[in-house]
Amino acid sequence: MAFYAKLGPFRAAITRTFRTISVSNGGPDWGPQIVSFWNGYSTSILDVLSGASELQGLALWTTDYPPTLLAADDFGGPFPGLRGSASLPPQVCGKVVLAGSHPNAKRIGAIYLPFPPADDNTPASGPSAGYLAALGPLRAQLLLTTSATDTMPSPPFSARTINYRADLPKPPGAQNNLVIATAARPLWSTQRRRATIAWLPNWPFF
């Protein structure tokens, strides 16, 4: 899953890997899947984007390399961020730290939230209490199962449901490493993977 955001010439992708935890009646139809992820996550992301930035859309990719695009949709956007007005410099991000279900995992993972509002920068150059609280709905959503249901296109037209949970990198031999806890980092972070549109020829939104 990758949500795409923009601030002037700068682009950022908010990404998370998901594991399929149950399937009924056949494989996925990616149309219902992308709608379910958008409905589950878009509002909580918009709530922490500055008003100077915008959320462009959502794409689903495979996890192999190179990744294959499964579905992309702008859902009628782009949509302006809903928090504050001017943005902090484009490399500055909020950060949600993730904890996984495997006790010996060496990597715990994180989500970088781009383009936070300048209004939420405290005199100590950290995120305000209000900004950290605004990360709460996103943190809560990461602990839930995302479910998508549609009707199979051939008889007997049974409903099929696929359930997903947010996943983390896992050590060799581990069966899964699902996200089981989150924390809002009380410091700004640096988004190192930053680029202009010229460096992203395969960016799905403009």
Secondary structure as the mmCIF struct_conf table of DSSP 4:
data_model
#
loop_
_struct_conf.conf_type_id
_struct_conf.id
_struct_conf.beg_label_comp_id
_struct_conf.beg_label_asym_id
_struct_conf.beg_label_seq_id
_struct_conf.end_label_comp_id
_struct_conf.end_label_asym_id
_struct_conf.end_label_seq_id
STRN STRN1 ALA A 2 LEU A 7
TURN_TY1_P TURN_TY1_P1 GLY A 8 PRO A 9
STRN STRN2 PHE A 10 THR A 15
STRN STRN3 THR A 17 VAL A 23
BEND BEND1 ASN A 25 GLY A 26
HELX_RH_AL_P HELX_RH_AL_P1 TRP A 30 LEU A 46
TURN_TY1_P TURN_TY1_P2 ASP A 47 VAL A 48
BEND BEND2 LEU A 49 LEU A 49
STRN STRN4 SER A 50 SER A 50
TURN_TY1_P TURN_TY1_P3 GLY A 51 ALA A 52
BEND BEND3 SER A 53 SER A 53
STRN STRN5 GLU A 54 TRP A 61
BEND BEND4 THR A 63 PRO A 66
STRN STRN6 LEU A 69 ASP A 73
TURN_TY1_P TURN_TY1_P4 PHE A 75 GLY A 76
STRN STRN7 PHE A 79 PRO A 80
BEND BEND5 LEU A 82 LEU A 82
STRN STRN8 ARG A 83 ARG A 83
BEND BEND6 SER A 85 ALA A 86
STRN STRN9 SER A 87 SER A 87
HELX_LH_PP_P HELX_LH_PP_P1 LEU A 88 PRO A 89
TURN_TY1_P TURN_TY1_P5 PRO A 90 GLN A 91
STRN STRN10 VAL A 92 GLY A 100
BEND BEND7 SER A 101 SER A 101
TURN_TY1_P TURN_TY1_P6 PRO A 103 ASN A 104
BEND BEND8 LYS A 106 LYS A 106
STRN STRN11 ALA A 110 PRO A 114
STRN STRN12 PRO A 117 PRO A 117
HELX_RH_3T_P HELX_RH_3T_P1 ALA A 118 ASP A 120
STRN STRN13 ASN A 121 ASN A 121
TURN_TY1_P TURN_TY1_P7 PRO A 123 ALA A 124
BEND BEND9 SER A 125 GLY A 126
STRN STRN14 PRO A 127 PRO A 127
HELX_RH_AL_P HELX_RH_AL_P2 ALA A 129 ALA A 134
TURN_TY1_P TURN_TY1_P8 LEU A 135 LEU A 135
HELX_RH_AL_P HELX_RH_AL_P3 GLY A 136 LEU A 142
TURN_TY1_P TURN_TY1_P9 LEU A 143 LEU A 143
BEND BEND10 LEU A 144 LEU A 144
HELX_LH_PP_P HELX_LH_PP_P2 THR A 145 THR A 145
STRN STRN15 THR A 146 THR A 151
BEND BEND11 PRO A 153 SER A 154
TURN_TY1_P TURN_TY1_P10 PRO A 155 PRO A 156
STRN STRN16 ALA A 159 ASP A 167
TURN_TY1_P TURN_TY1_P11 PRO A 172 GLY A 173
BEND BEND12 GLN A 175 GLN A 175
STRN STRN17 LEU A 178 LEU A 178
STRN STRN18 VAL A 179 ALA A 184
BEND BEND13 PRO A 186 LEU A 187
STRN STRN19 SER A 189 THR A 190
BEND BEND14 ARG A 193 ARG A 193
STRN STRN20 ALA A 195 THR A 196
HELX_RH_3T_P HELX_RH_3T_P2 ILE A 197 TRP A 199
TURN_TY1_P TURN_TY1_P12 PRO A 201 ASN A 202
BEND BEND15 PRO A 204 PRO A 204
#
